[in-house]
Amino acid sequence: MNQVAARLAARAGRPYVLTHYGTEIWHHDGKDPAFRRLNARAAHVAFYSQALLDRGRELGVPFAAGSVVYPPVADEFRARSDSERQALRARHLPEGGLLLLNVKRLHPLADQQTLVEAFARVLAARPGARLLVAGSGAERERLEARAAELQLGPSLRFLGLVPNEQVAELQAAADLFVLSSVLEATPTVALEALASGTPVVSTDNPGGLELQALFGDDVRVVPRRDPGALASAVLAATQPPRRTSARSAELIAGRFRLPGVLARHLELYRQAGAP
């Protein structure tokens, strides 16, 4: 869609700002001259992460000026009081215990297969644990079959597609958000967890590494496709469970809420339209 808008602006002889979210850069093969031309003609190119900008430069994507503008986190994703959290948790884990969450489309790039394998190890060490997986996709049948083979039973629940307001409640209720993806730019779902006060364990995809650099101890990173490492990190991060730091809350407020992100985009548009 951003390329369609850029084409229309180019045809009208108007300056434009182009924004890249991930896929078009991660899978760029240099064989699309129109894509390269639209980047070269842009007044500015914004990227969803530093890793994405660096990858664009590495691939030789032509752009005169580029910068990072992170995706915004909606206000629904916020820290809750202890009593509110306990009420939310009771809906999914009435008997108490460790509550883990993953929110992603069920797709090979999200690699919930590794997550399921890791959770089997977590459950062996923490029998009261529960993993909630919110999202739909073609991988669901295969993942459910593997969960059955591992005899995870009701400890692992596939919730399917969940409305955003319910995702916000899940993010606040969870003790830990677990991201098993093999490829991410800036994983918005992990930012939503951090905005809700929930620490993150992520694989070392580019987005996970970038969030760790920004948020420090509130984001732990492990190698991709390594269930043992993922399980160990989950156990270490939840003994005992904790909430994110005040510094992370300040960082979310300053760089990842809509007013700040909007102001950055408006500044890019002003610069693009300046004579």
N, C-alpha and C positions, 0 to 999 in steps of 0.2 A: 504494500500500500504506500509506503514512503517513496518508493521509486516511481509509482504512478503520479503522485503529487509532484515529485521533482520534474518529471517529464512535462507535466502541464505548466509548471512554472517556467521551464526552459522555453517551451513553445511561446509563452506569453512575453518572454524577455524579462522575466522578473527574477530577482535574486532569491535563493532558497537555502534553507538549512536542512541537511540530511541527517537522520538519526539511525544508528545501527544498534540492533538489540541482541544479535548473536549469530543466528544461523547463517545469514548472508556473508558474514566474515569467516566464521569457523569453516564453512564449506566452500569458500572462494577458491576457484581453480585457475583464475586468470583468463578464462575462455569466454567471458561475457563482455564484449566491448561496450555495450550500452551501460552496464553497471559501472564500469571503470570511467566512462565518459561523464555519467551523472555525478560521480564522486569528484572528478576533476573540476567540474563546473560549479560545484557547490560553494557558496560563500563561506560555509563552515560545516564540518561534519562532527556530530556529537556521538559518543560511544557510551554504552551502558556500563562499561567498566574499563579500568586501566589495562587489564589483560587483553581486552578486545581491541583497544586502540593500538597496543603494542603488536598484536597479531596482524592488524591491518597494515602497519608499517612494515612488518617483517615480510608480508606477502606482496609488498609494493603496490598496495591500493593507492591510487593517486588522489590526494586531497591537499589543498593549499593550507588549511588550518583545521585543527582538530582538538577536541578536549573531551573530558569525561563528565557526563551528567548522569548521576545514578538514578535509578527508578524510585519514585516516591512510595512511601508506605502509608496506607489509608489510616485515618484516625481510629477506626474500629479496633485496630491492633494496638493495644495499650496494656500496661501493667494493671493488675487488679488487686484489690485488698485480699488479705488472707481468707477472710470469710467468703468472699465472692469466688475465689479460686477453689476453695473446698466444696462449695456448692456445685461448681462446674465439674469438678473431678468426680463427684459422687454420681453423676449421670453415666459415667463411663467405667468407673472403678469403685463401686460402692463399698467393697471390702477393704479399700486402701491398697497401697503398694506403689510400684514404680510405673509411671505413665509416660510412654514414648510416643512420638508422633512423626509421621512422614506425610507430606502433602506434595504430590507430583503426579503428572500423567503417568500411567502404567506403560512404560516404554523402555526399550533396551538402554537408551541413554540415561534414564533415571536409575537403572540397575537395581531395582528392588529385589532382584534375585539375591544379590549379595546381602542386602538388608535382612531378608528372611533367614538366610543362613546365619548371619550374625545374631539375630534375635534368638535363634535356637540355643546358642551359647549363653546369651544373657539370661534366658529363662532357666537354664540349668543352674546358674549361680544365684538367680533371684526369682524363685518360683512364683512370687506374687506379681511379677511384671506383666504389663500389657502393652502391646504395640497397636496403634491405630494408623491405618494407611488410607488417606483420603485422596481420591482420584480415580478416574476411569481410564480404560485403554485396552489394547489388544492383548497385553501381557497378563491380564487378570486370571484367566483360566490356568495358565502355566504356573503362576505364582501360588494360586490356591492349591493346585495339585502338589506343589513342593511343600507347602505348609502342612498339608495332610500327611505326606510322607514323613515329615519331621514330628508329627503328632503334636502340633502346636495348639490345636483345639481353639477354645474361645479366647486364649491369650493373645491371638492375632486376629484382628478384625479388619476386613476390607470394607470401607464405608461407601465406596463409589463416589460419584460427584456430589460435593457438599456445597451448599450456598455459602457465600463469602462471610456472612455474619456468623454462621456456625463455625467456619474455619477460624475466625477470630477468637471464638470461645475455646476451641480446641487448642489453639496456640497458647492461650493464657493458662489453660488447665494443665498442660503437659509439663513434666519435669525436665524434658530434654527433647529438642528437635533433632532428628537424625536424617542427614542428607547423604544418600549413597550414589549420587550422580557421577557419571564419568566425564561429563562436559557441562559447564555452566559459564555464563558471563558473570552477571551479578544475580545470584539466586534470590528473587524477591521473597520466596517463601521463607528463606532463612532470615532475611531482614524482618519479616513479619513476626517471626518467633522472637528475635532480639527486641523488637519494639514492644512485645508482650511480656518481656522480662524473662524469657525462656532461653537458656544457653543452647548452643548448637555444637553437634559433632558432625563434621563434614569430611568427605573424601577430599583428596588433594587435587580436585579439579581447579581450573584457573579461578573461578569465582570463589570457591572455598578458601583458597590461599589468600586471595585479596581481602576477604572478610576477616580472616585471622590477623592479617597485618593491620587492619583498621581497629578491630575489636579486642585483640589480645586474647586473654585467657577465657573470654566468653565464647570463643570459637576454637574448638580443638580440631585438628586435621590429621587424617590417617591416609595411608596409601589406598588408591582405588582398587576395587575388585579383591579385597582382602578381608574376608569375614572375621577372621580371628582378630586382626588389628582393630576393626570396627567395634567388635564386641568388647574388647579390652578397654577401648576409649570410652564407650558408653558406661561401662561399670565404674571406671575411674571418675568420670564426670558426675556420677550420681551417688557417690559414697562420701558424704551424704548429698542429697539433692540440694541445689542452691538456686538463687535467682541471679540475674545479670547485675553488673555493677552500675553505679551512678554515672560513671564515665560513658558507658555504652548508651544510657538513656540520653545523655547530653549530645552524644554524637548522632543518634537517631533524630533528635529534635532539630539539630543544626543542619544536617546534610541530607536527610532522607524523608522529611515531611514535605507535603505538597507545596506550602508557600515558598520554601527555599528552592525547591526544584523548579517551580514555575518561574521564580525570579531569574534563575539562571537561564532558562530557555528564552524568556523575554529579552534578556540582555543580548543573547546571540542573535535574535531576530532584529533587534535595534541596530546592532553592529552590521548585520547583513544589509539592512536597508539604508544605512548611512551613505551619503554621497562621497 
